[in-house]
Amino acid sequence: MAESFGGLLRSLRHAAKLTIEELSHASGVSVRAIGDMERGASRGPQRRTVEALAEGLGLDDARRAALSEAARAGRPRQEAPAPGACELPRGVGDFTGRARELRALRELAARTGDERAAVVAAVSGAAGIGKTALAVRAAGQLADLFPDGRFYLDLRGMDPVPLDPGTALSRLLKALGVAERRIPADEEDRAGHYRALLRDRRCLIILDNAAHEGQVRPLLPSDGPVMTVVTSRRPLAGLEGVHQVPLAHLATGEAAALLRAIVGAERAGADPDGVAQVASLCGNLPLALRIAGNRLQSRPGWTVGQLAARLGDEGRRVESLAAGDLSVAAAFALSYRQLSLPARQSFRRLALAAAPDFGVPMTAVLAELDPAEAEDALEELVDLGLLQSPYPGRYRFHDLVRLFARARLSDEEPIVAQRQARRRMDDWLLKVATVAGRWFEPDYGAPPPDWSSPVELNSSQQAHEWLQSEGEAWLAALRQAARVGEHARVVEVAEAMHWFSDLWMHWGHWPEVFELSARSARAMGERGQEATHLNYLSWAQTYCQARYDEAEATALRALELARDIGDVRQQGWALTYATWALWGRDDQPSGETALSYTRQAAECFQEAGDTEGYAQAMVSVGNSLRRLGRVEESVRHNLALVERLRDPAFGGSPAIVNHAVGAALDLVGEGYLALGRWREAADHYHQALRELRRRPITRAVALSLTNLGKALVQLAEVEQAREAFREAVELYEAADDTDRAAQVLKELDQVAQADPVTGPRSAG
């Protein structure tokens, strides 16, 4: 009888006078693996391992052949598998994209070997994202690395009763050549037999459509040259030692390429814009793209543009994406049925959210859950691919999934419940928006002690972040309030935004906010409120839209209203807002009118006893003088104003008056800059910035920094100039003001070439 591989290996090692550790070092085979072989636990190692051991032992050709023969004899004989058992499904010839993921799977496959733990990759993603197609494509490309077989098993994870691990092991063992009579009855024994077989075989196993970790764990080999690819809608994060390969939607170019591959180059080339539109309406989802392509193939009389028109109807889009037994709605429904009741309710009602993304608090309000339950529901939806989480705490729908959620809401909840949920969400959004906006009002600040909400607003920073992240949501709620005639609420919310709007000036919706509030005030017959909100609208038209003529006209409408009702204070503000609009024109006649307006405004504020308004108007007087070229007069005016504002007897809100001091100092710096008095300019800009940073209006601070940088360049203080320019660029970029950022970058580039002693080089 031929000697066993383990016995032969031991005798050859002893003849070479090597310990197991020494042979391990010489061959690169692990100590544990050599021990297993000599004890008979591993009876038929793979060829690469045998060759490595032969090298380490220094065997001649005859003994090499004997060792190889013993290894072959020790490998279990495979019985013929059942015909078609666990065969790979047919791949798709028009597979497109996924180069990065395929490369990652090949790199993992190359790591398989006898002395490594078995490689496991988990491919996860939403319904229709192309997980199975990727796994099958990879199996085709990796055939050379797995000569002992590639096997596929659908675990039916979305079925009401998924495939149980015992049955799955039985099918895999049959595919590996184990006769049914030799398959152990006990599941644990089956798993052991499965692992033992794969320890010596270079196989690729695809476990498709897994339900959860518990289903998969018994099917994973422990070691050997085997690779397992598991696909699931869930990320299977509980599996140990698994390489995660999450799938996102196709890139725009890849989506169009897939559609072109399905419908053919000639048909796609006839309407490339239509192809791009269909891909976009499919949300770059591979399943939707395949269905759209198949529909076009089966309807040769349709153009791509005609299909795009059909898909343009949101109410029918998901239902239209069906071809034969392929259906986007059916794919989503499989995931939906897996959800818990709280997650289902959250999913349906989140279709009411107007913003592209949302957080835990809004979900809690819509679904009537506490925050912890809402977060659990959201994470469950993410796990099943029905929501995406672009960053911690925020969630969003894929476009097609949102439409599916909307359909589920319509079909499963009565219209009364839908309206109540929408009303509850809108009420909550507007209440939080009002409290958050008031953080920036000098007369309010922190929320009242009895205020409670799922959102924490314990600081102005938290309020600022909430107002920005939920901007589209509370704006949609404000529009709805205006539509249903809740005019007092619209005015209240817009009033709460008055001070905050300065800090988020680059948001594009302030004109709409204040247009809504001015209309609501007019609808209530509140002429004083209407004048106030027309003034706010004038500000938005000037600083957010650069519509200067319209802004002046709006302010003058407010002035007329204020005069009719005898509101001197609002007259002062209307004249101030009109002044700011005229500055945008930047011509001599407008400048003279602006100076007249702002002097009248100062008189109105003085008559009304409005100290803060008077400070603002007097700063505007100085600015108007500078704009008219009366620079020295402007400097004198502003220096005197700073002294007056700093006098404790002046009174007024310290926050508002200090900001006026900063604005006046900034104008002094600008005047000295125009006069070429660089040191005085730099000193006053430094002083101005100390005040302006207390309540930083981004563009104002950025402009001051830019001018400070220019003064410092002239003073040959090059490094300090660079710092000022860099900060200005960051602020402009944060405000989405790319034009001004580019202008400052040019200044920075010039300073980068400056000599630190002599200053910037001349153009010559």
VENRA-V150246 format. One record per helix or strand. SS is the DSSP state (H for helix, E for strand). FROM is the first residue (numbers start at 0). LEN is the number of residues. If there is no record, write none. Layout:
# VENRA-V150246
ss->[SS | SS]
from->[FROM | FROM]
len->[LEN | LEN]
This chain:
# VENRA-V150246
ss->[H | H | H | H | H | H | E | E | H | H | E | H | H | H | E | H | E | E | E | H | H | H | H | H | H | E | E | H | H | E | H | H | E | E | H | H | H | H | H | H | H | H | H | H | H | H | H | H | H | H | H | H | E | E]
from->[4 | 19 | 30 | 46 | 60 | 98 | 116 | 118 | 130 | 142 | 149 | 164 | 179 | 186 | 203 | 212 | 222 | 226 | 242 | 251 | 264 | 271 | 285 | 303 | 313 | 321 | 325 | 327 | 340 | 356 | 359 | 370 | 387 | 393 | 398 | 414 | 459 | 470 | 486 | 509 | 526 | 547 | 567 | 587 | 610 | 630 | 647 | 653 | 677 | 697 | 717 | 737 | 754 | 758]
len->[11 | 8 | 9 | 11 | 14 | 11 | 1 | 6 | 11 | 3 | 5 | 11 | 3 | 12 | 7 | 5 | 1 | 6 | 4 | 12 | 5 | 10 | 13 | 8 | 7 | 2 | 2 | 10 | 12 | 2 | 8 | 13 | 4 | 3 | 14 | 24 | 10 | 13 | 17 | 15 | 17 | 18 | 16 | 21 | 17 | 16 | 3 | 21 | 18 | 17 | 17 | 15 | 1 | 1]
